[in-house]
Structures are given as structure tokens and as C-alpha cells.
Amino acid sequence: MGRQTVRRLAWRILLLSSAFAAAGSAQAADVKSPYPSMAPLDQYLMTDQQAEISLARGAAPAAISEHATVLVLARKGYATAVPGNNGFTCLVERGWMSPPDSPDFWNPKLRGPVCYNPPATRSILPYTIKTTELALARLSIAQINQRIHALTASKDLPMPEPGAMSYMLSKDGNLGDGIGHWHPHLMFHVAITDAASWGANLPGSPVVMDTRELPSPQTIFFVPVGKWSDGTPADGH
């Protein structure tokens, strides 16, 4: 990817990050949100398990995802559909993994394919598992947020391990209304820090810090890449 392309992309992502924050603020003030509460469970489930497995694996290159553990969403939470042997875990996240103020938190159409590396499997995936459990128990957004904070404070949920990162390279996902599959990117999960430590959110920098408030004790840095998981270029996206 050329330098000019990276600069343009960095600015697009920075603007999108600002749009995320603005959308969250609007959601908080607008009681007429299109997704004010959880929809019927069946709307979040995928009836074709193989389709969910394929979508999850699409988050990373086949050399990684074909040997990863794959989880699928069932009525009581995530279950192992395919055991792996490389320490990676791939799954399709639902809207409740969005920040609490996101307008897509209860969006039943959201599908976020992600593949966690071994450190993220051990220290970030537990938040997905627990948040999903709380959502399926039909707790409110505020109750989910409070419970995650409490479990973090009691150390029943871990801090991000050094080296925790994840792949989101699928062009078949849907990260929310008006967002779609977004751009292929890597996510680096670190203990709470600031943008300056990574040179994030600066003109010309390919690193973007997610400034939205998260219930988990992490900062997420996005690094856009030039290809989808199938190797096709994403420059035109």
C-alpha cells in the first residue's frame, strides 16, 4: 500500500472513529433508537452452522483459521464447533460486543468475524464469552456494563496479555448499520493507555486508537491492512 493511500486511509478511519463516538452520543440522547432492547434470540442465531464456521474463519488467512478453534453462537452462549491446534480462536461476534453507547449494541444483523491469537484467546475472549452470557440472560446494557466492571475489579476476568491481537479481515461481515464490513484490519489489545504511545490518530499514521468507552480494561489499536483474508486487495474499499 503506497504512502498516499495509507494517509488517505488513516484519515478515513479517523473520521469513522469520530463518527462512531458521535453516533454513540446521539444514541444516548435519542430514546427512539432502532434497537432499544434485545430482539428475539433467533434473530441473532445463524441457522446454518457451517455458514457461521466459514464466516468466522474468514476473519484470518486460511493458514491460520484452518487450524484454529471455531466457536459458534448457541442458545446458551458460544460452543466449540471445530477444535483447533494452533491456539487461535475464530468466532462471529454479535452486537453486544460493541461499546455500551453504540447504536448497534442490540442490532441483530451485526456479524463481526474475528480470530484471536493465543494471548488474546486467553485474555480477551473471556470478555466475549461472559458478555454474551449476560446478554443472553437478557440483562440491560447498564447491567452488563456493571457486571463486567465488577468481574474485572475482582480479577475474575483477566487483563490483556502482552502480545494480544486479533484479525478482522473478512469482507463478508457486517459491523453495523452504515458500516458494513469496513476495512480489513488488525486489532492490538493492550492495557489502558493513550494514543501517543502508539502514535495513533495522527495525520499519516496507519494506527487508529478506538476512543469509545469499553467495559473491559483495554485499549484497542486498529491497524488497517491492504488485503482481505482471501488475498484480494482492499485499496478500492
C-alpha beads as a LAMMPS data file, in Angstrom:
LAMMPS data file: protein, C-alpha beads

237 atoms
236 bonds

1 atom types
1 bond types

-500.0 500.0 xlo xhi
-500.0 500.0 ylo yhi
-500.0 500.0 zlo zhi

Masses

1 110.0

Atoms # bond

1 1 1 0.000 0.000 0.000
2 1 1 1.522 3.385 -1.031
3 1 1 2.207 6.161 1.429
4 1 1 -0.506 8.403 -0.005
5 1 1 -3.013 5.544 0.197
6 1 1 -2.078 4.946 3.837
7 1 1 -2.509 8.638 4.620
8 1 1 -5.907 8.790 2.963
9 1 1 -6.969 5.593 4.703
10 1 1 -5.763 6.809 8.094
11 1 1 -7.852 9.959 7.735
12 1 1 -10.896 7.970 6.625
13 1 1 -10.566 5.710 9.658
14 1 1 -10.024 8.657 11.994
15 1 1 -13.195 10.265 10.650
16 1 1 -15.066 6.972 11.027
17 1 1 -13.796 6.645 14.603
18 1 1 -15.154 10.138 15.294
19 1 1 -18.422 9.123 13.663
20 1 1 -18.631 6.100 15.979
21 1 1 -18.268 8.383 19.002
22 1 1 -20.828 10.840 17.660
23 1 1 -23.269 8.045 16.907
24 1 1 -22.862 6.751 20.441
25 1 1 -23.605 10.180 21.897
26 1 1 -26.648 10.517 19.686
27 1 1 -27.844 7.087 20.813
28 1 1 -27.596 8.098 24.449
29 1 1 -29.767 11.142 23.811
30 1 1 -32.241 9.503 21.436
31 1 1 -34.801 7.242 23.058
32 1 1 -36.068 6.308 19.593
33 1 1 -33.055 4.129 18.821
34 1 1 -33.834 1.471 16.181
35 1 1 -32.519 -1.175 18.606
36 1 1 -33.592 -0.046 22.099
37 1 1 -33.564 -3.569 23.527
38 1 1 -32.651 -7.132 22.706
39 1 1 -34.539 -8.679 19.796
40 1 1 -35.847 -12.277 19.907
41 1 1 -32.887 -14.642 20.237
42 1 1 -33.492 -16.382 16.919
43 1 1 -32.601 -13.159 15.103
44 1 1 -29.050 -13.333 16.493
45 1 1 -28.506 -17.005 15.719
46 1 1 -27.345 -18.419 12.388
47 1 1 -29.363 -21.482 11.419
48 1 1 -26.617 -22.808 9.142
49 1 1 -23.743 -23.782 11.438
50 1 1 -21.371 -24.391 8.550
51 1 1 -22.061 -20.895 7.269
52 1 1 -21.150 -19.471 10.678
53 1 1 -17.954 -21.549 10.750
54 1 1 -16.977 -20.279 7.295
55 1 1 -17.769 -16.688 8.250
56 1 1 -15.672 -16.990 11.425
57 1 1 -12.731 -18.488 9.545
58 1 1 -12.879 -15.660 7.027
59 1 1 -11.539 -13.301 9.687
60 1 1 -7.969 -14.521 9.150
61 1 1 -5.897 -16.051 6.351
62 1 1 -6.620 -19.739 5.811
63 1 1 -3.145 -20.719 7.032
64 1 1 -4.268 -19.504 10.470
65 1 1 -8.015 -20.047 10.555
66 1 1 -7.996 -23.594 9.149
67 1 1 -6.103 -24.739 12.257
68 1 1 -7.951 -22.532 14.760
69 1 1 -10.672 -23.465 17.209
70 1 1 -14.008 -22.210 15.870
71 1 1 -16.865 -21.204 18.152
72 1 1 -20.485 -20.731 17.112
73 1 1 -23.289 -18.994 18.982
74 1 1 -25.886 -21.292 20.519
75 1 1 -28.869 -20.504 22.707
76 1 1 -26.844 -20.546 25.926
77 1 1 -23.652 -18.981 24.609
78 1 1 -20.700 -19.855 22.435
79 1 1 -19.893 -23.519 21.866
80 1 1 -16.936 -25.187 20.187
81 1 1 -17.887 -26.308 16.689
82 1 1 -14.372 -27.181 15.498
83 1 1 -11.422 -27.846 17.826
84 1 1 -8.117 -26.359 16.708
85 1 1 -4.442 -26.953 17.338
86 1 1 -2.670 -23.603 16.863
87 1 1 -4.011 -21.644 19.857
88 1 1 -6.094 -19.259 17.740
89 1 1 -9.865 -18.925 18.199
90 1 1 -12.239 -17.703 15.495
91 1 1 -15.871 -16.720 16.022
92 1 1 -18.536 -14.302 14.850
93 1 1 -19.258 -11.592 17.403
94 1 1 -22.714 -10.088 17.810
95 1 1 -23.741 -6.508 18.501
96 1 1 -23.397 -6.714 22.277
97 1 1 -19.617 -6.723 21.884
98 1 1 -19.946 -3.077 20.805
99 1 1 -19.306 -0.302 23.352
100 1 1 -22.300 0.252 25.667
101 1 1 -23.288 3.511 23.943
102 1 1 -23.171 2.059 20.424
103 1 1 -26.403 2.327 18.408
104 1 1 -25.700 -1.220 17.170
105 1 1 -25.450 -2.862 20.613
106 1 1 -28.691 -4.803 20.110
107 1 1 -28.566 -4.817 16.302
108 1 1 -29.469 -8.429 15.386
109 1 1 -27.901 -8.054 11.933
110 1 1 -24.387 -7.331 13.207
111 1 1 -21.886 -10.094 12.457
112 1 1 -18.251 -9.442 13.373
113 1 1 -15.898 -12.253 12.296
114 1 1 -12.731 -12.215 14.410
115 1 1 -9.789 -14.539 15.029
116 1 1 -7.935 -14.146 18.333
117 1 1 -4.291 -15.161 18.665
118 1 1 -3.275 -17.312 21.680
119 1 1 -2.677 -14.398 24.144
120 1 1 -5.991 -12.817 23.103
121 1 1 -7.758 -16.177 23.346
122 1 1 -6.636 -16.370 26.971
123 1 1 -7.244 -12.750 27.967
124 1 1 -9.733 -11.076 25.567
125 1 1 -12.019 -13.928 24.536
126 1 1 -13.231 -14.382 28.168
127 1 1 -14.899 -10.955 27.885
128 1 1 -16.747 -12.085 24.765
129 1 1 -17.872 -15.281 26.461
130 1 1 -19.055 -13.515 29.619
131 1 1 -20.699 -10.562 27.852
132 1 1 -22.566 -12.978 25.592
133 1 1 -23.720 -14.970 28.613
134 1 1 -25.063 -11.798 30.243
135 1 1 -26.747 -10.636 27.033
136 1 1 -28.458 -13.974 26.539
137 1 1 -29.688 -13.718 30.122
138 1 1 -31.408 -10.525 28.907
139 1 1 -29.642 -8.145 31.253
140 1 1 -29.836 -4.489 30.267
141 1 1 -26.871 -2.675 28.765
142 1 1 -26.247 -0.924 32.074
143 1 1 -26.411 -4.203 33.990
144 1 1 -23.999 -5.895 31.562
145 1 1 -21.581 -2.983 31.852
146 1 1 -21.741 -3.009 35.657
147 1 1 -21.218 -6.771 35.825
148 1 1 -18.185 -6.668 33.522
149 1 1 -16.663 -3.847 35.558
150 1 1 -17.251 -5.810 38.769
151 1 1 -15.707 -9.005 37.362
152 1 1 -12.692 -7.028 36.195
153 1 1 -12.280 -5.364 39.583
154 1 1 -12.461 -8.739 41.345
155 1 1 -9.938 -10.167 38.836
156 1 1 -12.406 -12.825 37.743
157 1 1 -11.749 -11.519 34.239
158 1 1 -8.127 -11.065 33.124
159 1 1 -6.115 -8.082 31.975
160 1 1 -4.924 -8.140 28.339
161 1 1 -1.845 -10.312 27.947
162 1 1 1.226 -8.871 26.224
163 1 1 1.007 -9.655 22.527
164 1 1 -2.800 -10.000 22.448
165 1 1 -4.070 -9.249 18.958
166 1 1 -6.803 -10.296 16.573
167 1 1 -7.562 -10.450 12.875
168 1 1 -10.639 -8.881 11.274
169 1 1 -10.025 -9.416 7.566
170 1 1 -13.408 -10.706 6.424
171 1 1 -15.221 -8.930 3.616
172 1 1 -18.403 -10.841 4.454
173 1 1 -19.029 -9.431 7.913
174 1 1 -21.392 -6.659 8.965
175 1 1 -20.050 -4.387 11.687
176 1 1 -23.205 -2.316 11.974
177 1 1 -25.657 -0.131 10.098
178 1 1 -23.825 2.231 7.767
179 1 1 -20.502 0.462 8.417
180 1 1 -20.755 -2.881 6.672
181 1 1 -17.588 -4.920 6.532
182 1 1 -15.471 -1.748 6.979
183 1 1 -11.769 -2.229 6.053
184 1 1 -9.550 -5.254 6.753
185 1 1 -7.560 -4.571 9.893
186 1 1 -5.615 -5.996 12.792
187 1 1 -6.532 -5.161 16.373
188 1 1 -3.982 -4.923 19.156
189 1 1 -5.392 -5.278 22.670
190 1 1 -3.335 -3.606 25.397
191 1 1 -3.859 -2.412 28.943
192 1 1 -5.463 1.034 29.047
193 1 1 -3.089 3.613 27.593
194 1 1 -3.134 6.708 25.391
195 1 1 -2.903 7.293 21.671
196 1 1 0.517 8.956 21.888
197 1 1 2.187 5.715 22.996
198 1 1 1.464 4.248 19.560
199 1 1 1.470 7.429 17.505
200 1 1 -2.173 6.732 16.833
201 1 1 -4.782 9.085 15.365
202 1 1 -2.120 11.372 13.858
203 1 1 -2.016 12.537 10.227
204 1 1 -0.201 9.918 8.152
205 1 1 -0.253 7.280 10.886
206 1 1 -1.852 3.960 9.924
207 1 1 -2.657 3.293 13.586
208 1 1 -6.062 4.269 14.958
209 1 1 -6.983 4.178 18.637
210 1 1 -10.577 3.290 19.468
211 1 1 -11.641 6.178 21.693
212 1 1 -15.029 4.701 22.557
213 1 1 -15.617 3.697 26.167
214 1 1 -15.300 -0.056 26.720
215 1 1 -16.314 -2.020 29.827
216 1 1 -13.190 -4.180 29.535
217 1 1 -9.832 -2.814 30.814
218 1 1 -8.233 -2.465 27.407
219 1 1 -7.266 -0.012 24.725
220 1 1 -7.714 -1.244 21.156
221 1 1 -5.453 -0.046 18.358
222 1 1 -6.599 -0.708 14.794
223 1 1 -4.023 -1.162 12.047
224 1 1 -5.530 -1.266 8.537
225 1 1 -4.036 -3.668 6.003
226 1 1 -4.271 -3.822 2.246
227 1 1 -5.844 -7.233 1.652
228 1 1 -8.817 -9.283 2.750
229 1 1 -8.240 -12.741 4.194
230 1 1 -8.657 -14.318 0.761
231 1 1 -5.765 -12.250 -0.572
232 1 1 -7.801 -9.850 -2.714
233 1 1 -6.832 -6.161 -2.480
234 1 1 -8.905 -3.761 -0.417
235 1 1 -7.455 -0.478 -1.699
236 1 1 -10.663 0.426 -3.502
237 1 1 -12.887 -0.122 -0.439

Bonds

1 1 1 2
2 1 2 3
3 1 3 4
4 1 4 5
5 1 5 6
6 1 6 7
7 1 7 8
8 1 8 9
9 1 9 10
10 1 10 11
11 1 11 12
12 1 12 13
13 1 13 14
14 1 14 15
15 1 15 16
16 1 16 17
17 1 17 18
18 1 18 19
19 1 19 20
20 1 20 21
21 1 21 22
22 1 22 23
23 1 23 24
24 1 24 25
25 1 25 26
26 1 26 27
27 1 27 28
28 1 28 29
29 1 29 30
30 1 30 31
31 1 31 32
32 1 32 33
33 1 33 34
34 1 34 35
35 1 35 36
36 1 36 37
37 1 37 38
38 1 38 39
39 1 39 40
40 1 40 41
41 1 41 42
42 1 42 43
43 1 43 44
44 1 44 45
45 1 45 46
46 1 46 47
47 1 47 48
48 1 48 49
49 1 49 50
50 1 50 51
51 1 51 52
52 1 52 53
53 1 53 54
54 1 54 55
55 1 55 56
56 1 56 57
57 1 57 58
58 1 58 59
59 1 59 60
60 1 60 61
61 1 61 62
62 1 62 63
63 1 63 64
64 1 64 65
65 1 65 66
66 1 66 67
67 1 67 68
68 1 68 69
69 1 69 70
70 1 70 71
71 1 71 72
72 1 72 73
73 1 73 74
74 1 74 75
75 1 75 76
76 1 76 77
77 1 77 78
78 1 78 79
79 1 79 80
80 1 80 81
81 1 81 82
82 1 82 83
83 1 83 84
84 1 84 85
85 1 85 86
86 1 86 87
87 1 87 88
88 1 88 89
89 1 89 90
90 1 90 91
91 1 91 92
92 1 92 93
93 1 93 94
94 1 94 95
95 1 95 96
96 1 96 97
97 1 97 98
98 1 98 99
99 1 99 100
100 1 100 101
101 1 101 102
102 1 102 103
103 1 103 104
104 1 104 105
105 1 105 106
106 1 106 107
107 1 107 108
108 1 108 109
109 1 109 110
110 1 110 111
111 1 111 112
112 1 112 113
113 1 113 114
114 1 114 115
115 1 115 116
116 1 116 117
117 1 117 118
118 1 118 119
119 1 119 120
120 1 120 121
121 1 121 122
122 1 122 123
123 1 123 124
124 1 124 125
125 1 125 126
126 1 126 127
127 1 127 128
128 1 128 129
129 1 129 130
130 1 130 131
131 1 131 132
132 1 132 133
133 1 133 134
134 1 134 135
135 1 135 136
136 1 136 137
137 1 137 138
138 1 138 139
139 1 139 140
140 1 140 141
141 1 141 142
142 1 142 143
143 1 143 144
144 1 144 145
145 1 145 146
146 1 146 147
147 1 147 148
148 1 148 149
149 1 149 150
150 1 150 151
151 1 151 152
152 1 152 153
153 1 153 154
154 1 154 155
155 1 155 156
156 1 156 157
157 1 157 158
158 1 158 159
159 1 159 160
160 1 160 161
161 1 161 162
162 1 162 163
163 1 163 164
164 1 164 165
165 1 165 166
166 1 166 167
167 1 167 168
168 1 168 169
169 1 169 170
170 1 170 171
171 1 171 172
172 1 172 173
173 1 173 174
174 1 174 175
175 1 175 176
176 1 176 177
177 1 177 178
178 1 178 179
179 1 179 180
180 1 180 181
181 1 181 182
182 1 182 183
183 1 183 184
184 1 184 185
185 1 185 186
186 1 186 187
187 1 187 188
188 1 188 189
189 1 189 190
190 1 190 191
191 1 191 192
192 1 192 193
193 1 193 194
194 1 194 195
195 1 195 196
196 1 196 197
197 1 197 198
198 1 198 199
199 1 199 200
200 1 200 201
201 1 201 202
202 1 202 203
203 1 203 204
204 1 204 205
205 1 205 206
206 1 206 207
207 1 207 208
208 1 208 209
209 1 209 210
210 1 210 211
211 1 211 212
212 1 212 213
213 1 213 214
214 1 214 215
215 1 215 216
216 1 216 217
217 1 217 218
218 1 218 219
219 1 219 220
220 1 220 221
221 1 221 222
222 1 222 223
223 1 223 224
224 1 224 225
225 1 225 226
226 1 226 227
227 1 227 228
228 1 228 229
229 1 229 230
230 1 230 231
231 1 231 232
232 1 232 233
233 1 233 234
234 1 234 235
235 1 235 236
236 1 236 237
